[in-house]
Amino acid sequence: MHFATANDENIDFIWSQIVKAISRHSNHLVCPNTSSFITTKDGLECIVRSATGVLLANCYSEDDRTGGRRWTINLVK
């Protein structure tokens, strides 16, 4: 799954897009208290977990060709 954002997009907006995308493809509820964003040298990554700590998805962003960010969501099976 993918979505695009502006390079300087608000983290609350990014989180809402991640939750919306995962909610369509998973029967687990995403929990912000057990999930986290990590700053890397390449950008921003997000580890998404359920309330019980189950890993639901790994998300990462990369530069796209239009000056924005392309987010990729990899669901954990």
Biopython code that builds the backbone (N, CA, C, O; Angstrom):
import numpy as np
from Bio.PDB.StructureBuilder import StructureBuilder

atoms = [
    (1, "MET", "N", (0.845, -1.163, 0.000)),
    (1, "MET", "CA", (0.000, 0.000, 0.000)),
    (1, "MET", "C", (0.894, 1.231, 0.000)),
    (1, "MET", "O", (1.980, 1.235, 0.580)),
    (2, "HIS", "N", (0.413, 2.269, -0.661)),
    (2, "HIS", "CA", (1.190, 3.502, -0.779)),
    (2, "HIS", "C", (0.272, 4.711, -0.660)),
    (2, "HIS", "O", (-0.921, 4.643, -0.954)),
    (3, "PHE", "N", (0.856, 5.809, -0.225)),
    (3, "PHE", "CA", (0.184, 7.107, -0.319)),
    (3, "PHE", "C", (1.267, 8.176, -0.392)),
    (3, "PHE", "O", (2.406, 7.952, 0.016)),
    (4, "ALA", "N", (0.900, 9.331, -0.913)),
    (4, "ALA", "CA", (1.856, 10.423, -1.098)),
    (4, "ALA", "C", (1.495, 11.593, -0.188)),
    (4, "ALA", "O", (0.321, 11.850, 0.080)),
    (5, "THR", "N", (2.520, 12.295, 0.280)),
    (5, "THR", "CA", (2.325, 13.489, 1.103)),
    (5, "THR", "C", (3.318, 14.554, 0.664)),
    (5, "THR", "O", (4.256, 14.284, -0.087)),
    (6, "ALA", "N", (3.091, 15.762, 1.146)),
    (6, "ALA", "CA", (4.070, 16.832, 0.951)),
    (6, "ALA", "C", (5.303, 16.506, 1.791)),
    (6, "ALA", "O", (5.211, 15.778, 2.779)),
    (7, "ASN", "N", (6.432, 17.034, 1.403)),
    (7, "ASN", "CA", (7.689, 16.770, 2.103)),
    (7, "ASN", "C", (7.644, 17.231, 3.561)),
    (7, "ASN", "O", (8.282, 16.625, 4.422)),
    (8, "ASP", "N", (6.895, 18.297, 3.838)),
    (8, "ASP", "CA", (6.825, 18.861, 5.187)),
    (8, "ASP", "C", (5.470, 18.614, 5.850)),
    (8, "ASP", "O", (5.032, 19.397, 6.693)),
    (9, "GLU", "N", (4.814, 17.524, 5.461)),
    (9, "GLU", "CA", (3.472, 17.231, 5.980)),
    (9, "GLU", "C", (3.480, 16.998, 7.492)),
    (9, "GLU", "O", (4.440, 16.466, 8.048)),
    (10, "ASN", "N", (2.401, 17.404, 8.136)),
    (10, "ASN", "CA", (2.201, 17.254, 9.569)),
    (10, "ASN", "C", (2.155, 15.767, 9.930)),
    (10, "ASN", "O", (1.520, 14.977, 9.231)),
    (11, "ILE", "N", (2.820, 15.391, 11.008)),
    (11, "ILE", "CA", (2.884, 13.989, 11.405)),
    (11, "ILE", "C", (1.508, 13.438, 11.789)),
    (11, "ILE", "O", (1.262, 12.242, 11.632)),
    (12, "ASP", "N", (0.612, 14.288, 12.290)),
    (12, "ASP", "CA", (-0.742, 13.838, 12.613)),
    (12, "ASP", "C", (-1.489, 13.406, 11.353)),
    (12, "ASP", "O", (-2.234, 12.426, 11.371)),
    (13, "PHE", "N", (-1.287, 14.137, 10.268)),
    (13, "PHE", "CA", (-1.910, 13.760, 8.993)),
    (13, "PHE", "C", (-1.337, 12.432, 8.487)),
    (13, "PHE", "O", (-2.081, 11.568, 8.023)),
    (14, "ILE", "N", (-0.032, 12.277, 8.580)),
    (14, "ILE", "CA", (0.615, 11.029, 8.138)),
    (14, "ILE", "C", (0.069, 9.855, 8.952)),
    (14, "ILE", "O", (-0.268, 8.814, 8.389)),
    (15, "TRP", "N", (-0.018, 10.017, 10.265)),
    (15, "TRP", "CA", (-0.544, 8.959, 11.116)),
    (15, "TRP", "C", (-1.975, 8.600, 10.706)),
    (15, "TRP", "O", (-2.314, 7.419, 10.630)),
    (16, "SER", "N", (-2.811, 9.596, 10.443)),
    (16, "SER", "CA", (-4.203, 9.314, 10.060)),
    (16, "SER", "C", (-4.277, 8.549, 8.748)),
    (16, "SER", "O", (-5.141, 7.688, 8.583)),
    (17, "GLN", "N", (-3.382, 8.851, 7.812)),
    (17, "GLN", "CA", (-3.358, 8.125, 6.547)),
    (17, "GLN", "C", (-2.912, 6.678, 6.740)),
    (17, "GLN", "O", (-3.440, 5.773, 6.094)),
    (18, "ILE", "N", (-1.951, 6.462, 7.618)),
    (18, "ILE", "CA", (-1.487, 5.101, 7.912)),
    (18, "ILE", "C", (-2.614, 4.293, 8.554)),
    (18, "ILE", "O", (-2.879, 3.162, 8.147)),
    (19, "VAL", "N", (-3.273, 4.870, 9.551)),
    (19, "VAL", "CA", (-4.362, 4.175, 10.242)),
    (19, "VAL", "C", (-5.494, 3.852, 9.271)),
    (19, "VAL", "O", (-6.037, 2.747, 9.293)),
    (20, "LYS", "N", (-5.848, 4.812, 8.420)),
    (20, "LYS", "CA", (-6.923, 4.584, 7.452)),
    (20, "LYS", "C", (-6.582, 3.437, 6.506)),
    (20, "LYS", "O", (-7.424, 2.581, 6.234)),
    (21, "ALA", "N", (-5.367, 3.420, 6.013)),
    (21, "ALA", "CA", (-4.955, 2.365, 5.078)),
    (21, "ALA", "C", (-4.916, 0.995, 5.746)),
    (21, "ALA", "O", (-5.372, 0.009, 5.166)),
    (22, "ILE", "N", (-4.378, 0.926, 6.954)),
    (22, "ILE", "CA", (-4.275, -0.355, 7.647)),
    (22, "ILE", "C", (-5.653, -0.863, 8.061)),
    (22, "ILE", "O", (-5.908, -2.065, 8.001)),
    (23, "SER", "N", (-6.531, 0.023, 8.474)),
    (23, "SER", "CA", (-7.869, -0.370, 8.911)),
    (23, "SER", "C", (-8.665, -1.061, 7.815)),
    (23, "SER", "O", (-9.514, -1.905, 8.101)),
    (24, "ARG", "N", (-8.399, -0.713, 6.570)),
    (24, "ARG", "CA", (-9.097, -1.346, 5.448)),
    (24, "ARG", "C", (-8.621, -2.776, 5.200)),
    (24, "ARG", "O", (-9.339, -3.569, 4.591)),
    (25, "HIS", "N", (-7.419, -3.110, 5.664)),
    (25, "HIS", "CA", (-6.804, -4.399, 5.331)),
    (25, "HIS", "C", (-6.502, -5.288, 6.535)),
    (25, "HIS", "O", (-5.899, -6.351, 6.387)),
    (26, "SER", "N", (-6.914, -4.863, 7.713)),
    (26, "SER", "CA", (-6.606, -5.647, 8.905)),
    (26, "SER", "C", (-7.788, -5.613, 9.861)),
    (26, "SER", "O", (-8.484, -4.602, 9.963)),
    (27, "ASN", "N", (-8.009, -6.706, 10.554)),
    (27, "ASN", "CA", (-9.077, -6.727, 11.547)),
    (27, "ASN", "C", (-8.559, -6.374, 12.943)),
    (27, "ASN", "O", (-9.324, -6.413, 13.907)),
    (28, "HIS", "N", (-7.282, -6.032, 13.069)),
    (28, "HIS", "CA", (-6.697, -5.594, 14.337)),
    (28, "HIS", "C", (-6.856, -4.080, 14.461)),
    (28, "HIS", "O", (-6.822, -3.365, 13.460)),
    (29, "LEU", "N", (-7.028, -3.603, 15.671)),
    (29, "LEU", "CA", (-7.097, -2.174, 15.918)),
    (29, "LEU", "C", (-5.686, -1.630, 16.134)),
    (29, "LEU", "O", (-4.905, -2.183, 16.909)),
    (30, "VAL", "N", (-5.379, -0.554, 15.448)),
    (30, "VAL", "CA", (-4.087, 0.115, 15.584)),
    (30, "VAL", "C", (-4.077, 0.904, 16.888)),
    (30, "VAL", "O", (-5.064, 1.557, 17.229)),
    (31, "CYS", "N", (-2.974, 0.845, 17.608)),
    (31, "CYS", "CA", (-2.844, 1.563, 18.884)),
    (31, "CYS", "C", (-1.691, 2.566, 18.803)),
    (31, "CYS", "O", (-0.542, 2.176, 18.593)),
    (32, "PRO", "N", (-1.993, 3.853, 18.968)),
    (32, "PRO", "CA", (-0.910, 4.849, 18.923)),
    (32, "PRO", "C", (0.060, 4.748, 20.095)),
    (32, "PRO", "O", (1.212, 5.166, 19.976)),
    (33, "ASN", "N", (-0.384, 4.201, 21.221)),
    (33, "ASN", "CA", (0.486, 4.106, 22.399)),
    (33, "ASN", "C", (1.587, 3.064, 22.249)),
    (33, "ASN", "O", (2.628, 3.172, 22.897)),
    (34, "THR", "N", (1.376, 2.066, 21.412)),
    (34, "THR", "CA", (2.385, 1.022, 21.226)),
    (34, "THR", "C", (3.109, 1.159, 19.893)),
    (34, "THR", "O", (4.061, 0.426, 19.623)),
    (35, "SER", "N", (2.661, 2.098, 19.055)),
    (35, "SER", "CA", (3.294, 2.360, 17.759)),
    (35, "SER", "C", (4.305, 3.488, 17.912)),
    (35, "SER", "O", (4.266, 4.239, 18.886)),
    (36, "SER", "N", (5.214, 3.601, 16.940)),
    (36, "SER", "CA", (6.224, 4.651, 17.058)),
    (36, "SER", "C", (6.728, 5.110, 15.696)),
    (36, "SER", "O", (6.740, 4.351, 14.727)),
    (37, "PHE", "N", (7.142, 6.371, 15.648)),
    (37, "PHE", "CA", (7.831, 6.927, 14.494)),
    (37, "PHE", "C", (9.315, 6.980, 14.811)),
    (37, "PHE", "O", (9.712, 7.263, 15.942)),
    (38, "ILE", "N", (10.126, 6.705, 13.806)),
    (38, "ILE", "CA", (11.579, 6.701, 13.960)),
    (38, "ILE", "C", (12.174, 7.560, 12.856)),
    (38, "ILE", "O", (11.842, 7.388, 11.683)),
    (39, "THR", "N", (13.044, 8.474, 13.224)),
    (39, "THR", "CA", (13.750, 9.280, 12.234)),
    (39, "THR", "C", (15.004, 8.532, 11.806)),
    (39, "THR", "O", (15.802, 8.105, 12.640)),
    (40, "THR", "N", (15.169, 8.380, 10.494)),
    (40, "THR", "CA", (16.354, 7.723, 9.941)),
    (40, "THR", "C", (17.079, 8.717, 9.041)),
    (40, "THR", "O", (16.572, 9.810, 8.787)),
    (41, "LYS", "N", (18.243, 8.350, 8.568)),
    (41, "LYS", "CA", (18.970, 9.251, 7.667)),
    (41, "LYS", "C", (18.251, 9.414, 6.335)),
    (41, "LYS", "O", (18.458, 10.405, 5.635)),
    (42, "ASP", "N", (17.407, 8.447, 5.980)),
    (42, "ASP", "CA", (16.663, 8.507, 4.725)),
    (42, "ASP", "C", (15.295, 9.168, 4.858)),
    (42, "ASP", "O", (14.665, 9.487, 3.850)),
    (43, "GLY", "N", (14.834, 9.374, 6.073)),
    (43, "GLY", "CA", (13.511, 9.960, 6.248)),
    (43, "GLY", "C", (12.869, 9.513, 7.543)),
    (43, "GLY", "O", (13.503, 9.500, 8.598)),
    (44, "LEU", "N", (11.613, 9.148, 7.449)),
    (44, "LEU", "CA", (10.825, 8.784, 8.613)),
    (44, "LEU", "C", (10.257, 7.391, 8.407)),
    (44, "LEU", "O", (9.834, 7.041, 7.305)),
    (45, "GLU", "N", (10.247, 6.600, 9.466)),
    (45, "GLU", "CA", (9.655, 5.270, 9.431)),
    (45, "GLU", "C", (8.654, 5.164, 10.573)),
    (45, "GLU", "O", (8.719, 5.926, 11.537)),
    (46, "CYS", "N", (7.729, 4.216, 10.459)),
    (46, "CYS", "CA", (6.730, 4.018, 11.494)),
    (46, "CYS", "C", (6.539, 2.522, 11.728)),
    (46, "CYS", "O", (6.394, 1.742, 10.787)),
    (47, "ILE", "N", (6.542, 2.147, 12.992)),
    (47, "ILE", "CA", (6.259, 0.777, 13.401)),
    (47, "ILE", "C", (4.849, 0.811, 13.983)),
    (47, "ILE", "O", (4.599, 1.517, 14.960)),
    (48, "VAL", "N", (3.925, 0.051, 13.389)),
    (48, "VAL", "CA", (2.522, 0.084, 13.801)),
    (48, "VAL", "C", (2.191, -1.200, 14.550)),
    (48, "VAL", "O", (2.426, -2.301, 14.053)),
    (49, "ARG", "N", (1.638, -1.043, 15.762)),
    (49, "ARG", "CA", (1.315, -2.184, 16.611)),
    (49, "ARG", "C", (-0.124, -2.088, 17.129)),
    (49, "ARG", "O", (-0.725, -1.014, 17.154)),
    (50, "SER", "N", (-0.652, -3.238, 17.538)),
    (50, "SER", "CA", (-1.960, -3.287, 18.187)),
    (50, "SER", "C", (-1.787, -2.954, 19.664)),
    (50, "SER", "O", (-0.662, -2.787, 20.135)),
    (51, "ALA", "N", (-2.891, -2.856, 20.394)),
    (51, "ALA", "CA", (-2.830, -2.546, 21.831)),
    (51, "ALA", "C", (-2.093, -3.619, 22.615)),
    (51, "ALA", "O", (-1.526, -3.333, 23.669)),
    (52, "THR", "N", (-2.092, -4.851, 22.116)),
    (52, "THR", "CA", (-1.385, -5.934, 22.806)),
    (52, "THR", "C", (0.071, -6.048, 22.369)),
    (52, "THR", "O", (0.782, -6.950, 22.812)),
    (53, "GLY", "N", (0.519, -5.140, 21.504)),
    (53, "GLY", "CA", (1.911, -5.133, 21.072)),
    (53, "GLY", "C", (2.200, -5.938, 19.824)),
    (53, "GLY", "O", (3.355, -6.044, 19.412)),
    (54, "VAL", "N", (1.169, -6.508, 19.213)),
    (54, "VAL", "CA", (1.370, -7.292, 17.995)),
    (54, "VAL", "C", (1.770, -6.352, 16.858)),
    (54, "VAL", "O", (1.102, -5.349, 16.608)),
    (55, "LEU", "N", (2.855, -6.683, 16.179)),
    (55, "LEU", "CA", (3.312, -5.891, 15.048)),
    (55, "LEU", "C", (2.340, -6.053, 13.883)),
    (55, "LEU", "O", (2.110, -7.168, 13.414)),
    (56, "LEU", "N", (1.771, -4.943, 13.417)),
    (56, "LEU", "CA", (0.810, -4.967, 12.317)),
    (56, "LEU", "C", (1.434, -4.552, 10.993)),
    (56, "LEU", "O", (1.101, -5.104, 9.944)),
    (57, "ALA", "N", (2.350, -3.566, 11.043)),
    (57, "ALA", "CA", (2.921, -3.061, 9.794)),
    (57, "ALA", "C", (4.205, -2.293, 10.051)),
    (57, "ALA", "O", (4.422, -1.746, 11.132)),
    (58, "ASN", "N", (5.045, -2.266, 9.031)),
    (58, "ASN", "CA", (6.217, -1.396, 8.969)),
    (58, "ASN", "C", (5.947, -0.404, 7.851)),
    (58, "ASN", "O", (5.520, -0.788, 6.762)),
    (59, "CYS", "N", (6.192, 0.857, 8.117)),
    (59, "CYS", "CA", (5.952, 1.895, 7.122)),
    (59, "CYS", "C", (7.232, 2.716, 6.958)),
    (59, "CYS", "O", (7.965, 2.949, 7.920)),
    (60, "TYR", "N", (7.481, 3.141, 5.741)),
    (60, "TYR", "CA", (8.636, 3.998, 5.516)),
    (60, "TYR", "C", (8.326, 4.994, 4.410)),
    (60, "TYR", "O", (7.452, 4.769, 3.573)),
    (61, "SER", "N", (9.060, 6.098, 4.425)),
    (61, "SER", "CA", (8.873, 7.121, 3.402)),
    (61, "SER", "C", (10.160, 7.297, 2.615)),
    (61, "SER", "O", (11.257, 7.022, 3.101)),
    (62, "GLU", "N", (9.992, 7.756, 1.401)),
    (62, "GLU", "CA", (11.136, 8.059, 0.542)),
    (62, "GLU", "C", (10.764, 9.230, -0.348)),
    (62, "GLU", "O", (9.584, 9.488, -0.590)),
    (63, "ASP", "N", (11.774, 9.938, -0.834)),
    (63, "ASP", "CA", (11.516, 11.055, -1.741)),
    (63, "ASP", "C", (10.860, 10.552, -3.010)),
    (63, "ASP", "O", (11.239, 9.514, -3.551)),
    (64, "ASP", "N", (9.858, 11.310, -3.484)),
    (64, "ASP", "CA", (9.312, 10.985, -4.800)),
    (64, "ASP", "C", (9.842, 12.014, -5.809)),
    (64, "ASP", "O", (10.575, 12.928, -5.431)),
    (65, "ARG", "N", (9.492, 11.876, -7.029)),
    (65, "ARG", "CA", (10.060, 12.734, -8.079)),
    (65, "ARG", "C", (9.441, 14.123, -8.146)),
    (65, "ARG", "O", (9.890, 14.968, -8.922)),
    (66, "THR", "N", (8.402, 14.366, -7.329)),
    (66, "THR", "CA", (7.728, 15.665, -7.369)),
    (66, "THR", "C", (8.090, 16.540, -6.174)),
    (66, "THR", "O", (7.490, 17.598, -5.983)),
    (67, "GLY", "N", (9.052, 16.120, -5.374)),
    (67, "GLY", "CA", (9.457, 16.894, -4.210)),
    (67, "GLY", "C", (8.684, 16.547, -2.953)),
    (67, "GLY", "O", (8.853, 17.206, -1.927)),
    (68, "GLY", "N", (7.843, 15.530, -3.008)),
    (68, "GLY", "CA", (7.079, 15.091, -1.845)),
    (68, "GLY", "C", (7.668, 13.822, -1.265)),
    (68, "GLY", "O", (8.819, 13.473, -1.528)),
    (69, "ARG", "N", (6.862, 13.140, -0.473)),
    (69, "ARG", "CA", (7.258, 11.882, 0.141)),
    (69, "ARG", "C", (6.269, 10.802, -0.280)),
    (69, "ARG", "O", (5.063, 11.046, -0.325)),
    (70, "ARG", "N", (6.762, 9.635, -0.583)),
    (70, "ARG", "CA", (5.924, 8.480, -0.883)),
    (70, "ARG", "C", (6.054, 7.519, 0.285)),
    (70, "ARG", "O", (7.153, 7.087, 0.633)),
    (71, "TRP", "N", (4.923, 7.193, 0.882)),
    (71, "TRP", "CA", (4.878, 6.273, 2.007)),
    (71, "TRP", "C", (4.500, 4.883, 1.530)),
    (71, "TRP", "O", (3.579, 4.720, 0.730)),
    (72, "THR", "N", (5.213, 3.884, 2.024)),
    (72, "THR", "CA", (4.934, 2.485, 1.731)),
    (72, "THR", "C", (4.574, 1.810, 3.045)),
    (72, "THR", "O", (5.271, 1.962, 4.048)),
    (73, "ILE", "N", (3.468, 1.058, 3.025)),
    (73, "ILE", "CA", (3.008, 0.330, 4.199)),
    (73, "ILE", "C", (3.116, -1.161, 3.903)),
    (73, "ILE", "O", (2.465, -1.672, 2.992)),
    (74, "ASN", "N", (3.935, -1.843, 4.674)),
    (74, "ASN", "CA", (4.105, -3.288, 4.539)),
    (74, "ASN", "C", (3.405, -3.971, 5.701)),
    (74, "ASN", "O", (3.878, -3.925, 6.836)),
    (75, "LEU", "N", (2.271, -4.608, 5.411)),
    (75, "LEU", "CA", (1.542, -5.329, 6.446)),
    (75, "LEU", "C", (2.292, -6.591, 6.835)),
    (75, "LEU", "O", (2.851, -7.277, 5.979)),
    (76, "VAL", "N", (2.303, -6.897, 8.125)),
    (76, "VAL", "CA", (2.907, -8.111, 8.629)),
    (76, "VAL", "C", (1.823, -9.177, 8.614)),
    (76, "VAL", "O", (0.731, -8.965, 9.140)),
    (77, "LYS", "N", (2.117, -10.296, 8.026)),
    (77, "LYS", "CA", (1.109, -11.369, 7.912)),
    (77, "LYS", "C", (1.098, -12.221, 9.140)),
    (77, "LYS", "O", (0.318, -13.169, 9.226)),
]
sb = StructureBuilder()
sb.init_structure("model")
sb.init_model(0)
sb.init_chain("A")
sb.init_seg("    ")
for serial, (resi, resn, name, xyz) in enumerate(atoms, 1):
    if name == "N":
        sb.init_residue(resn, " ", resi, " ")
    sb.init_atom(name, np.array(xyz, "f"), 0.0, 1.0, " ", f" {name:<3s}", serial, name[0])
structure = sb.get_structure()
